Amino acid sequence: MRGYCPRCREYRSNTGEDAWGITRSEFGLKCEKCGAVVDGEE
């Protein structure tokens, strides 16, 4: 998964050095840092 968090203004993913960044939720992809819904792809 990879996506852009508009609140943090950072790219997130579940692999690589920002591996903590995105989780799946019932609403789509979610930023673990701030909880915002992330625009991205799985």
N, CA, C and O atoms as a CHARMM CRD file, in Angstrom:
* protein
*
  168
    1    1 MET  N      0.84700  -1.18700   0.00000 PROA 1      0.00000
    2    1 MET  CA     0.00000   0.00000   0.00000 PROA 1      0.00000
    3    1 MET  C      0.88600   1.24200   0.00000 PROA 1      0.00000
    4    1 MET  O      1.96100   1.25600   0.60000 PROA 1      0.00000
    5    2 ARG  N      0.42400   2.26000  -0.67000 PROA 2      0.00000
    6    2 ARG  CA     1.14400   3.52800  -0.70000 PROA 2      0.00000
    7    2 ARG  C      0.13200   4.63800  -0.91200 PROA 2      0.00000
    8    2 ARG  O     -0.83700   4.47500  -1.65300 PROA 2      0.00000
    9    3 GLY  N      0.36300   5.77000  -0.25800 PROA 3      0.00000
   10    3 GLY  CA    -0.55700   6.88200  -0.42300 PROA 3      0.00000
   11    3 GLY  C     -0.00600   8.17200   0.14900 PROA 3      0.00000
   12    3 GLY  O      1.04400   8.19100   0.79000 PROA 3      0.00000
   13    4 TYR  N     -0.73900   9.25600  -0.09600 PROA 4      0.00000
   14    4 TYR  CA    -0.34800  10.58600   0.36100 PROA 4      0.00000
   15    4 TYR  C     -1.31400  11.05100   1.43900 PROA 4      0.00000
   16    4 TYR  O     -2.52800  11.04500   1.23600 PROA 4      0.00000
   17    5 CYS  N     -0.77500  11.45300   2.58500 PROA 5      0.00000
   18    5 CYS  CA    -1.60900  11.97900   3.66800 PROA 5      0.00000
   19    5 CYS  C     -1.68000  13.49400   3.54100 PROA 5      0.00000
   20    5 CYS  O     -0.66000  14.16700   3.68600 PROA 5      0.00000
   21    6 PRO  N     -2.86900  14.04900   3.27100 PROA 6      0.00000
   22    6 PRO  CA    -2.99200  15.49200   3.10800 PROA 6      0.00000
   23    6 PRO  C     -2.78800  16.26700   4.41400 PROA 6      0.00000
   24    6 PRO  O     -2.37700  17.42700   4.37900 PROA 6      0.00000
   25    7 ARG  N     -3.06500  15.65600   5.54600 PROA 7      0.00000
   26    7 ARG  CA    -2.89300  16.33900   6.82800 PROA 7      0.00000
   27    7 ARG  C     -1.41600  16.42700   7.22000 PROA 7      0.00000
   28    7 ARG  O     -0.94800  17.48200   7.64800 PROA 7      0.00000
   29    8 CYS  N     -0.68500  15.31800   7.07300 PROA 8      0.00000
   30    8 CYS  CA     0.74800  15.29400   7.40400 PROA 8      0.00000
   31    8 CYS  C      1.60200  15.87100   6.27000 PROA 8      0.00000
   32    8 CYS  O      2.75000  16.26500   6.48000 PROA 8      0.00000
   33    9 ARG  N      1.01800  15.91400   5.06200 PROA 9      0.00000
   34    9 ARG  CA     1.74200  16.35200   3.86400 PROA 9      0.00000
   35    9 ARG  C      2.96800  15.48500   3.60100 PROA 9      0.00000
   36    9 ARG  O      4.04700  15.98300   3.28000 PROA 9      0.00000
   37   10 GLU  N      2.77300  14.16800   3.74700 PROA 10     0.00000
   38   10 GLU  CA     3.84500  13.20300   3.53500 PROA 10     0.00000
   39   10 GLU  C      3.29200  11.98000   2.83300 PROA 10     0.00000
   40   10 GLU  O      2.10900  11.66000   2.95400 PROA 10     0.00000
   41   11 TYR  N      4.16200  11.29700   2.09400 PROA 11     0.00000
   42   11 TYR  CA     3.80600  10.00800   1.50800 PROA 11     0.00000
   43   11 TYR  C      3.99300   8.92900   2.55600 PROA 11     0.00000
   44   11 TYR  O      4.92300   8.99000   3.36000 PROA 11     0.00000
   45   12 ARG  N      3.11100   7.93900   2.54800 PROA 12     0.00000
   46   12 ARG  CA     3.14100   6.84600   3.50400 PROA 12     0.00000
   47   12 ARG  C      3.11600   5.52100   2.75100 PROA 12     0.00000
   48   12 ARG  O      2.62100   5.45000   1.62600 PROA 12     0.00000
   49   13 SER  N      3.64400   4.48600   3.36700 PROA 13     0.00000
   50   13 SER  CA     3.54000   3.14500   2.80000 PROA 13     0.00000
   51   13 SER  C      3.64300   2.12100   3.91500 PROA 13     0.00000
   52   13 SER  O      3.95500   2.46200   5.05600 PROA 13     0.00000
   53   14 ASN  N      3.38200   0.87300   3.58400 PROA 14     0.00000
   54   14 ASN  CA     3.52400  -0.18900   4.58000 PROA 14     0.00000
   55   14 ASN  C      4.80500  -0.98100   4.34200 PROA 14     0.00000
   56   14 ASN  O      4.98500  -2.04900   4.92800 PROA 14     0.00000
   57   15 THR  N      5.69300  -0.47800   3.49500 PROA 15     0.00000
   58   15 THR  CA     7.00900  -1.07500   3.26800 PROA 15     0.00000
   59   15 THR  C      8.05300   0.04000   3.22300 PROA 15     0.00000
   60   15 THR  O      7.72200   1.19800   2.97100 PROA 15     0.00000
   61   16 GLY  N      9.29900  -0.31100   3.46700 PROA 16     0.00000
   62   16 GLY  CA    10.36400   0.68200   3.39100 PROA 16     0.00000
   63   16 GLY  C     10.54700   1.44000   4.69600 PROA 16     0.00000
   64   16 GLY  O     10.10700   0.98800   5.75300 PROA 16     0.00000
   65   17 GLU  N     11.19200   2.58700   4.61900 PROA 17     0.00000
   66   17 GLU  CA    11.53800   3.31400   5.84300 PROA 17     0.00000
   67   17 GLU  C     10.35100   3.98000   6.52700 PROA 17     0.00000
   68   17 GLU  O     10.44000   4.30200   7.71200 PROA 17     0.00000
   69   18 ASP  N      9.24700   4.19800   5.82400 PROA 18     0.00000
   70   18 ASP  CA     8.03700   4.73600   6.46600 PROA 18     0.00000
   71   18 ASP  C      6.99200   3.64400   6.65000 PROA 18     0.00000
   72   18 ASP  O      5.79500   3.88600   6.49600 PROA 18     0.00000
   73   19 ALA  N      7.45300   2.43800   6.98000 PROA 19     0.00000
   74   19 ALA  CA     6.59500   1.25600   7.03500 PROA 19     0.00000
   75   19 ALA  C      5.47600   1.35200   8.07700 PROA 19     0.00000
   76   19 ALA  O      4.50900   0.59600   7.98900 PROA 19     0.00000
   77   20 TRP  N      5.56900   2.22300   9.02500 PROA 20     0.00000
   78   20 TRP  CA     4.52800   2.37900  10.04700 PROA 20     0.00000
   79   20 TRP  C      3.34100   3.20000   9.55200 PROA 20     0.00000
   80   20 TRP  O      2.35100   3.34900  10.26800 PROA 20     0.00000
   81   21 GLY  N      3.43000   3.72800   8.34700 PROA 21     0.00000
   82   21 GLY  CA     2.55800   4.80800   7.89900 PROA 21     0.00000
   83   21 GLY  C      1.10300   4.56500   7.58900 PROA 21     0.00000
   84   21 GLY  O      0.28700   5.44000   7.87900 PROA 21     0.00000
   85   22 ILE  N      0.71100   3.42000   7.01000 PROA 22     0.00000
   86   22 ILE  CA    -0.67300   3.25000   6.55200 PROA 22     0.00000
   87   22 ILE  C     -1.25600   1.93900   7.07800 PROA 22     0.00000
   88   22 ILE  O     -0.58000   0.91100   7.11800 PROA 22     0.00000
   89   23 THR  N     -2.51100   2.00100   7.47300 PROA 23     0.00000
   90   23 THR  CA    -3.24300   0.78800   7.81900 PROA 23     0.00000
   91   23 THR  C     -4.56500   0.79000   7.05700 PROA 23     0.00000
   92   23 THR  O     -5.01200   1.83300   6.58000 PROA 23     0.00000
   93   24 ARG  N     -5.18300  -0.37700   6.94800 PROA 24     0.00000
   94   24 ARG  CA    -6.51300  -0.47500   6.34400 PROA 24     0.00000
   95   24 ARG  C     -7.56100  -0.23900   7.41800 PROA 24     0.00000
   96   24 ARG  O     -7.40700  -0.67400   8.55900 PROA 24     0.00000
   97   25 SER  N     -8.61700   0.45000   7.04500 PROA 25     0.00000
   98   25 SER  CA    -9.75700   0.60900   7.94100 PROA 25     0.00000
   99   25 SER  C    -11.01900   0.38500   7.12300 PROA 25     0.00000
  100   25 SER  O    -10.94200   0.18500   5.91100 PROA 25     0.00000
  101   26 GLU  N    -12.16100   0.41400   7.75900 PROA 26     0.00000
  102   26 GLU  CA   -13.41700   0.21100   7.03400 PROA 26     0.00000
  103   26 GLU  C    -13.71100   1.35400   6.06500 PROA 26     0.00000
  104   26 GLU  O    -14.54600   1.20700   5.17300 PROA 26     0.00000
  105   27 PHE  N    -13.03200   2.49300   6.23200 PROA 27     0.00000
  106   27 PHE  CA   -13.24200   3.65900   5.36700 PROA 27     0.00000
  107   27 PHE  C    -12.20100   3.77500   4.27300 PROA 27     0.00000
  108   27 PHE  O    -12.26400   4.70200   3.46500 PROA 27     0.00000
  109   28 GLY  N    -11.23800   2.85400   4.22300 PROA 28     0.00000
  110   28 GLY  CA   -10.17700   2.90000   3.22400 PROA 28     0.00000
  111   28 GLY  C     -8.82100   2.88200   3.90700 PROA 28     0.00000
  112   28 GLY  O     -8.64700   2.22100   4.93100 PROA 28     0.00000
  113   29 LEU  N     -7.87000   3.59700   3.35100 PROA 29     0.00000
  114   29 LEU  CA    -6.53200   3.66700   3.92100 PROA 29     0.00000
  115   29 LEU  C     -6.46700   4.79000   4.94100 PROA 29     0.00000
  116   29 LEU  O     -7.06500   5.84900   4.74900 PROA 29     0.00000
  117   30 LYS  N     -5.73500   4.55600   6.03200 PROA 30     0.00000
  118   30 LYS  CA    -5.69700   5.50600   7.14400 PROA 30     0.00000
  119   30 LYS  C     -4.25500   5.74000   7.57100 PROA 30     0.00000
  120   30 LYS  O     -3.48500   4.78700   7.68800 PROA 30     0.00000
  121   31 CYS  N     -3.88000   6.98900   7.80400 PROA 31     0.00000
  122   31 CYS  CA    -2.55300   7.35000   8.29700 PROA 31     0.00000
  123   31 CYS  C     -2.46600   7.00900   9.78700 PROA 31     0.00000
  124   31 CYS  O     -3.29800   7.45200  10.57900 PROA 31     0.00000
  125   32 GLU  N     -1.45200   6.21900  10.16400 PROA 32     0.00000
  126   32 GLU  CA    -1.29000   5.86100  11.57800 PROA 32     0.00000
  127   32 GLU  C     -0.83900   7.04800  12.41800 PROA 32     0.00000
  128   32 GLU  O     -1.09000   7.07500  13.62300 PROA 32     0.00000
  129   33 LYS  N     -0.18400   8.02000  11.81400 PROA 33     0.00000
  130   33 LYS  CA     0.34500   9.15400  12.56200 PROA 33     0.00000
  131   33 LYS  C     -0.75500  10.10100  13.03300 PROA 33     0.00000
  132   33 LYS  O     -0.77300  10.50400  14.19600 PROA 33     0.00000
  133   34 CYS  N     -1.68800  10.46300  12.11800 PROA 34     0.00000
  134   34 CYS  CA    -2.70000  11.46200  12.48500 PROA 34     0.00000
  135   34 CYS  C     -4.13300  10.94800  12.39300 PROA 34     0.00000
  136   34 CYS  O     -5.05500  11.60500  12.87700 PROA 34     0.00000
  137   35 GLY  N     -4.33500   9.77400  11.77400 PROA 35     0.00000
  138   35 GLY  CA    -5.68100   9.20500  11.67000 PROA 35     0.00000
  139   35 GLY  C     -6.47700   9.65400  10.46600 PROA 35     0.00000
  140   35 GLY  O     -7.63400   9.26200  10.31800 PROA 35     0.00000
  141   36 ALA  N     -5.89200  10.46800   9.59800 PROA 36     0.00000
  142   36 ALA  CA    -6.61200  10.95900   8.42700 PROA 36     0.00000
  143   36 ALA  C     -6.77100   9.86800   7.38300 PROA 36     0.00000
  144   36 ALA  O     -5.96400   8.94100   7.31200 PROA 36     0.00000
  145   37 VAL  N     -7.81500   9.98300   6.57300 PROA 37     0.00000
  146   37 VAL  CA    -7.99500   9.08700   5.44100 PROA 37     0.00000
  147   37 VAL  C     -6.97900   9.49000   4.36900 PROA 37     0.00000
  148   37 VAL  O     -6.84500  10.66600   4.03100 PROA 37     0.00000
  149   38 VAL  N     -6.27100   8.49300   3.84700 PROA 38     0.00000
  150   38 VAL  CA    -5.17200   8.72200   2.90300 PROA 38     0.00000
  151   38 VAL  C     -5.63800   8.44400   1.48600 PROA 38     0.00000
  152   38 VAL  O     -6.32800   7.45600   1.23500 PROA 38     0.00000
  153   39 ASP  N     -5.26100   9.31300   0.56000 PROA 39     0.00000
  154   39 ASP  CA    -5.49200   9.06000  -0.86700 PROA 39     0.00000
  155   39 ASP  C     -4.40900   8.12300  -1.33600 PROA 39     0.00000
  156   39 ASP  O     -3.23300   8.48500  -1.30500 PROA 39     0.00000
  157   40 GLY  N     -4.76500   6.93700  -1.76700 PROA 40     0.00000
  158   40 GLY  CA    -3.72800   6.00600  -2.17500 PROA 40     0.00000
  159   40 GLY  C     -4.26100   4.75800  -2.81400 PROA 40     0.00000
  160   40 GLY  O     -5.44200   4.64400  -3.14200 PROA 40     0.00000
  161   41 GLU  N     -3.35300   3.82300  -2.98200 PROA 41     0.00000
  162   41 GLU  CA    -3.67600   2.55300  -3.60800 PROA 41     0.00000
  163   41 GLU  C     -3.14400   1.41000  -2.77700 PROA 41     0.00000
  164   41 GLU  O     -2.15600   1.55900  -2.05800 PROA 41     0.00000
  165   42 GLU  N     -3.79700   0.27100  -2.87400 PROA 42     0.00000
  166   42 GLU  CA    -3.36400  -0.90300  -2.11100 PROA 42     0.00000
  167   42 GLU  C     -2.41200  -1.74100  -2.90400 PROA 42     0.00000
  168   42 GLU  O     -1.94400  -2.77100  -2.41800 PROA 42     0.00000
